[in-house]
Amino acid sequence: MSLFVDTSVWSLALRRDAPSSQRQVGALVRAIESGDTLLTTGLVLQELLQGFAGPKNRDLILDRFSSVPLLQPDREDHVRAAELRNHCCRNGVQAGTIDALLAQLCIRHDLTMLTADGDFEHIAGHSKLKVWS
C-alpha cells in the first residue's frame, strides 16, 4: 500500500512524551515495518518543523524525513485543489487551502491518506480521496 502521511500523524508519532496510542500511529509503525511506500510533501515537512522547537528536534525531523519522498505539486494540482475546495464548500464542507492541496495530491497519485484530522473524512465524502480507516 502507498500512504500519504499527514502532519497530524507525524506530529503524534514524533512527540517527545509517551508514544501515542492512536490507531493512526500504529498504522504508520506497521507501514514502516512492512516496507509500505510512504510519501508526503514539503508543506507537511514545513508544518512539522514549525511545530517543534529547538535544533535537536529539527535535526530529528530532518533525519526521519530524509528517506521519505516528497511529492511536488504542479500547476494542475493547484487548479484541481481549488476546484475541490470550491466543490466541498458548495456542499457545506469546509476545506482549507492546504488540506485541499494535500487531498488533490493523494487523488492524483492514487494514494491513501493516513491522517488523524477528521476534515479529510469530510473531503473524502465529496471526492475520490481515499482515507485510511
C-alpha positions as CSV (number, residue, x, y, z in Angstrom):
1,M,0.0,0.0,0.0
2,S,1.1,3.5,-0.7
3,L,0.3,6.0,2.0
4,F,0.4,9.8,2.2
5,V,1.2,10.6,5.8
6,D,-0.4,13.8,7.0
7,T,1.1,16.3,9.5
8,S,-1.3,15.1,12.2
9,V,0.0,11.6,12.2
10,W,3.7,12.5,12.0
11,S,3.2,15.0,14.9
12,L,1.6,12.3,17.1
13,A,4.4,9.8,16.2
14,L,7.2,12.2,16.9
15,R,6.0,13.7,20.2
16,R,8.6,13.6,23.0
17,D,6.2,12.4,25.6
18,A,4.8,8.8,25.7
19,P,4.2,7.4,22.2
20,S,0.6,7.9,21.1
21,S,-1.8,5.0,21.3
22,Q,-3.8,6.4,18.4
23,R,-4.6,3.8,15.8
24,Q,-3.1,6.0,13.0
25,V,0.3,5.9,14.7
26,G,0.1,2.2,14.9
27,A,-0.8,2.1,11.2
28,L,2.3,4.2,10.5
29,V,4.6,1.9,12.5
30,R,3.1,-1.2,10.7
31,A,3.6,0.5,7.3
32,I,7.2,1.3,8.1
33,E,7.9,-2.2,9.4
34,S,6.3,-3.9,6.4
35,G,8.1,-1.7,3.9
36,D,5.0,0.1,2.5
37,T,5.6,3.2,0.4
38,L,5.3,6.4,2.5
39,L,5.1,9.8,0.8
40,T,4.4,13.3,1.9
41,T,5.0,16.8,0.6
42,G,7.1,19.8,1.6
43,L,4.1,21.5,3.3
44,V,3.9,18.7,5.8
45,L,7.6,18.8,6.5
46,Q,7.3,22.6,6.9
47,E,4.4,22.3,9.3
48,L,6.3,19.8,11.4
49,L,9.4,21.9,11.5
50,Q,7.3,24.9,12.6
51,G,5.6,22.9,15.3
52,F,8.7,21.6,17.1
53,A,11.2,23.8,18.8
54,G,14.9,23.6,19.1
55,P,17.8,22.3,16.9
56,K,17.7,18.8,18.3
57,N,14.0,18.4,17.3
58,R,14.8,19.9,13.9
59,D,17.6,17.5,13.3
60,L,15.5,14.5,14.3
61,I,12.7,15.5,11.9
62,L,15.1,16.1,9.1
63,D,16.7,12.8,9.7
64,R,13.4,10.9,9.8
65,F,12.2,12.6,6.7
66,S,15.4,12.1,4.7
67,S,14.1,8.8,3.2
68,V,10.5,9.9,2.7
69,P,9.9,11.0,-0.9
70,L,8.3,14.5,-1.2
71,L,5.6,14.9,-3.8
72,Q,5.8,18.2,-5.6
73,P,2.5,19.8,-6.6
74,D,2.4,21.3,-10.1
75,R,0.2,24.0,-11.6
76,E,-2.6,21.5,-12.4
77,D,-2.6,20.3,-8.8
78,H,-3.2,23.8,-7.6
79,V,-6.0,24.3,-10.1
80,R,-7.7,21.0,-9.2
81,A,-7.2,21.7,-5.4
82,A,-9.1,25.0,-5.9
83,E,-11.9,23.2,-7.7
84,L,-12.0,20.6,-5.0
85,R,-12.2,23.2,-2.2
86,N,-14.9,25.1,-4.1
87,H,-16.9,21.9,-4.6
88,C,-16.6,21.0,-1.0
89,C,-17.7,24.5,0.1
90,R,-20.7,24.4,-2.2
91,N,-21.7,21.2,-0.4
92,G,-21.3,22.5,3.1
93,V,-17.9,21.1,3.8
94,Q,-15.2,23.4,5.0
95,A,-11.9,22.6,3.3
96,G,-8.8,24.6,3.9
97,T,-6.4,25.6,1.1
98,I,-3.6,23.3,2.3
99,D,-6.0,20.4,3.0
100,A,-7.4,20.7,-0.5
101,L,-3.9,20.6,-2.0
102,L,-2.9,17.5,0.1
103,A,-6.1,15.8,-0.9
104,Q,-5.5,16.6,-4.5
105,L,-2.0,15.1,-4.4
106,C,-3.4,11.9,-2.9
107,I,-6.1,11.7,-5.6
108,R,-3.6,12.4,-8.5
109,H,-1.1,9.8,-7.3
110,D,-3.8,7.3,-6.1
111,L,-2.6,7.3,-2.5
112,T,-4.4,6.5,0.7
113,M,-4.2,9.4,3.2
114,L,-3.2,8.4,6.7
115,T,-4.4,11.2,8.9
116,A,-5.8,11.9,12.4
117,D,-7.6,15.0,11.0
118,G,-11.3,14.4,10.6
119,D,-11.6,17.2,8.0
120,F,-10.2,14.8,5.4
121,E,-13.1,12.3,6.0
122,H,-15.5,15.1,5.1
123,I,-13.5,15.9,1.9
124,A,-13.4,12.2,1.0
125,G,-17.2,12.2,1.1
126,H,-17.2,14.7,-1.8
127,S,-14.2,13.5,-3.8
128,K,-12.2,10.5,-4.8
129,L,-9.9,10.9,-1.8
130,K,-9.2,7.6,0.0
131,V,-8.6,7.9,3.7
132,W,-7.1,5.1,5.8
133,S,-9.6,3.5,8.2
